Amino acid sequence: MASRRKVRRWVLWYSLVEAVVILCALVGWFWFQRQLMPVGRGAARTVWIVRGADITAVARQLREMRLIRHADAFRWYARWRGDTERIKAGRYRLSPTMTVGQILDRITSGKQDTEGLVVIPEGFTVRRIAERLAARGILKDADAFLRIAGGGGRLDGRLALPFPVPETGLEGYLFPSSYDFEPGMKAERVAQIMVNQFEEQFRKPFADEIKRRGRPLHEIVTIASMIEREAEIDKDRPLIAGVIENRLRKGMRLQIDATVLYALGHHKNRVLFRDLRVDSPYNTYRHTGLPPGPIASPGLPSLMAALRPATHDYLFYVAAEDGSHVFARTEAEHNREVARYRARQRSGGN
């Protein structure tokens, strides 16, 4: 009898434990399903997912913005779906009315929201950047932006710069990209955000290579800005960088039209002989060596070309009708190519 009672007690305890485990599993399952539901009502929000962000960082960001209920539940569900390595960097418009599954669908699709973005193209000068931001109502004071970014030592203490303040200001260091600026921002804040992009996209990831390059960062950015204004096709960029390096090594004047236009202060489709007489340290037809600083904001391809110039013996290049360039080793070869180019222009390109 005692043995039977003992067995019944063990069966009872086992059944009780089993019931508790099943109950906990059910409660856990319903809790987990609850965390996958929308947070609730509210306006959609813009979320920037930075390059290289892992699933933990993304989950924390979404939770802080009150777009998901629980960061760990989001992370577990993403792993179950196999989405942890499929999240794409970019700008997304997400709503608290979306489920976790819908949010994951959006940020793994790469379909970004571009409404409200301000695009700063490659090759823009500080002045053109200020004009575009002012036209969009971003800048509170466009003149203040020009005073801050225009050089002359006015940057000290106003921005957190990870490199020495150039005498020529932030020309070349305002990284061309798409920005989610708010209307009426202070000039210092706008400039800081754009410099931070330069730091994140180029200076920091290639810091060791920049040190080994043999030129200061300012010279690399200056060369990159000239490449940006001269080249239209990416494959030409390292070749033009090589020409610049070869001419500097030989003590030749660079004779780059884009620097003359910068000295003139306005764009022209064609540089005339009288333009070459402009008295400016940026006029590389009159002055040997690099100009004092960048002449525009170079994009990453031009920065990389300046960092990794092609090795060759070309000293000249001339533009072709398709935007590419023809390179030459001697002045005689170059003059022949220039003559051919002008003849094709006169004949309408035929």
RAWOJO-V80087 format. One record per pair of residues at least 24 apart in sequence whose C-alpha atoms are under 6 Angstrom apart, sorted by the first residue. I is the first residue (numbers start at 1). J is the second residue. D is the distance in Angstrom with one decimal. If there is no record, write none. Layout:
i->(I I)
j->(J J)
d->(D D)
This chain:
i->(35 36 36 37 38 38 38 38 39 39 39 40 40 41 44 44 45 45 46 46 47 47 48 48 49 49 50 51 55 67 117 117 118 118 119 119 120 120 121 122 122 122 122 123 123 123 123 123 124 124 125 126 137 138 138 138 139 139 140 140 140 145 168 171 172 172 172 220 222 222 223 224 224 224 224 225 225 225 225 227 228 228 232 233 237 238 238 238 239 241 241 242 242 242 243 243 253 254 255 255 259)
j->(69 99 100 99 96 97 98 99 68 69 96 96 97 97 94 95 93 94 92 93 91 92 90 91 89 90 89 89 84 96 179 180 178 179 177 178 176 177 176 176 297 298 299 228 229 296 297 298 296 297 296 171 183 183 184 185 184 185 184 185 186 187 293 294 294 296 297 306 293 294 306 298 302 303 306 294 295 296 298 302 298 302 323 324 305 305 309 310 310 306 309 309 310 311 314 315 288 284 284 285 283)
d->(5.4 5.9 5.1 5.0 5.9 4.9 5.1 4.6 5.8 5.9 5.2 5.6 5.3 5.7 5.3 4.1 5.6 5.4 5.7 4.6 5.7 5.2 5.7 4.6 4.8 5.3 5.2 5.0 5.7 4.7 5.5 5.0 5.5 5.1 5.9 4.3 5.0 5.4 5.3 5.2 5.9 5.5 5.2 5.9 5.9 5.1 5.1 5.7 5.4 5.6 4.4 5.7 5.4 4.1 5.0 5.8 5.2 5.3 4.5 5.6 5.7 4.7 5.9 5.9 5.2 5.1 4.0 5.8 5.3 3.9 6.0 5.8 5.0 4.9 5.1 5.4 5.7 5.2 4.8 6.0 5.4 5.7 5.7 6.0 5.7 4.5 4.7 5.0 5.3 5.6 4.9 4.9 4.9 6.0 5.7 5.1 4.5 5.5 4.9 4.4 5.7)
